[in-house]
């Protein structure tokens, strides 16, 4: 392969300081950076301190760095080494982590960075501080080997991925882009150039309140004579019919099409949260949800909706809106009072990622990984990550990172051998993509 001699020099530099990447991982794992949207605690919400460590390392490598707050006290960090835009590359990783959960279920200190049996333990070790450290270590080896890259190389350490990727979204809005992006989420050494899109939507169904004692007036035929009370309309019961229809709609969509890199049926619709009650509050939820003597007039259904990498958000939304419209036409009440749909609930929206399998960055990662001893699988990512936000801005993205377990669970760890191997593969692909002066 081209640049093999250069790559071997870099890999030798990584081998000579094999422990460097695990030490950096250990240092930033020991700084709790729990996303404050999930758990508010100044001792654990220390994203700023993680960024300070990474800024120190990037500056030492010759990056021009800058930070800005996405949310108060929660900065993004971007570093860049100048070069050609045609061969520009972003290395991206998030530095926020999910809460520990029950500490009693851990056999190690969740923020201790303990190493045993060639595993480095701690919250965020695999998701994804190990990947972030591998990116920094890869650049360090390139610089220490005396190699100057032709393309611009940027490092994005972003916040808030665990709550929707608002750090990456903000970087994209500020124009922090390139020709390609490599996101070092854990992939167990496989190469992932595709992931589906994701929408969060809220469907609100309106009925009509009444006293539950007069429920018979709603559900059994009554003579429309003088003095008849206006019947109620139970929004929760309408919602149950809607959910049944939604299940069939989901099945029809998942059977109609699939993506070759993803499991058949991954484009699901999850009914995640339901609120039912009386009166619609300013927050979009029912006001009264504790009195079963009221026929409820409000049902709110929050949905997590995945779509395929080759679909567009605009078409997906149009199709779903058509489904809701047709459902409403089957009911006399809903024809006059159709459900409403709120898109981007909580501001959350992930565009799809659909990079070609023969893209140069994909082929580089596959070939360089194969040189380390195992040819990787090329597959899609069944969840979503920050690669989506760059893809939505036209940046070709690939996901590649180390192995481990326990992410979002107990005894999270990253495998140290895979961490070193990931560093080597990322370094080689940086050289392949950016080129050498």
Steps between C-alpha positions, in 0.01 A plus 500: 500500500614860446664660803582160655850610599361811668232297676756252632702788648190624677404154623849456639461829686170374648661170607790684665254685724226240511374613841447863397146457365384303805653760733311781327181293509559435869557870571176615339295207636606611848334838433124442537318668212145379550253682278318741735173448313492155659660565839578845638801492731790745478744228610397278208418761232862579414505518122704821525782314678506227235526765229786665687701176486425445132579862416838455670579196288378650172690824555818301564450330164473828313124529472345845503224454756186683599219436745151641531207420724216308340316519831617690811814333633499239220756587231577342167867472410621524139862479394637529147830454317495696177504328164312444176121511520468239224655243735364636827396261776326531836566257785199518731403369840270600783626550853169487692401172664180352639449469877656213693170356615521296820865511616442186704468303177852596394793285607743790437500873564291643211746789467816321611640405161611167645691263271472125544510207258597740221179695545470864602185548709289807562197691386569631153798272436340341192227761443705679393804644674713210375415596142577865568838406649574275201444794264740720699755219527482438124580863422774500763673206333478669159652820638771319695594308186567837334224469241326807356150441367376659180134525603358705787452285809251599769409349835151555638441411867132574544248503782144372535503208257323283755205741507463547126827626356449870558875557531565361152194682368641826629840433344331432167291817525821697556645362178753263658494261204733301275489259208473199733454414866611197702301446820680266740197343669550136603458269199706199615736560211235493230446786254160669504422742214122503546236565763132575478345835572303569816203720578336575831138594446198573718148410391225676693145360486209710624170371630231661714476492879197381692416336833577129502152425636366602160742275310202295380384814319817481290535130422142372467246621243275770649194679370585853399214653693469834673714526813751233404840587648781551253691172493865483593769367271775298668833607350686211664275247327557675168874485575479124552345460155766729357780291653352183349488665158853632553625147562365391161651809335835413657481142371406615152798735487754253636383233255505735202871588497830440675865606480770244415721599794227497765274235655163466329241686702735740680281791383261464791261739671521482878204622702716636780282723719124545536319767700122499536266725693284808493591848382800595289770690687747752363765227507304296247395237755170430678438711810299245701635145501390380845119484474350196326151645552566730203468380143839621368512739209877494444734215406863579416719234340877551467672294233858398421497443123786349301525513123736352243833656394382567143177669610467872558350660805263705282358192327479305824302777667272533199423125505424500871279807473307324223454195725364716783264677258363172364457364852296808591274448197382167645338670801216753497640690799856510368388622159393818677776497765810348337809414708789746490866410449798680654831417334846533658365448849756641742691633201617148418555391141769276349547504122593167339857399419549312173865512391587275207679177590767579240565847642877553540477544877297179532742299287796643690356398837413154370845440350696643793294303749564184297874570527473472878376142472126490429302625206209698644137475406339794326163556661253762612453653845164402649501791743587864423803715573653836414605384152140572403527873562806535279336284232201731505737782405648302211806354673578137413515307826631169630479352850794296626624432850619256767350202679359472851179454691279642770412823321194654666527212749715369785878439497553682171840433348710542187734225383854638504629292208212625287574856615858474368382332181236770446769766541707333230211466255384858551855630455541307175167620365585859586814462287308329217225762493693821569812405308860585584692809388 
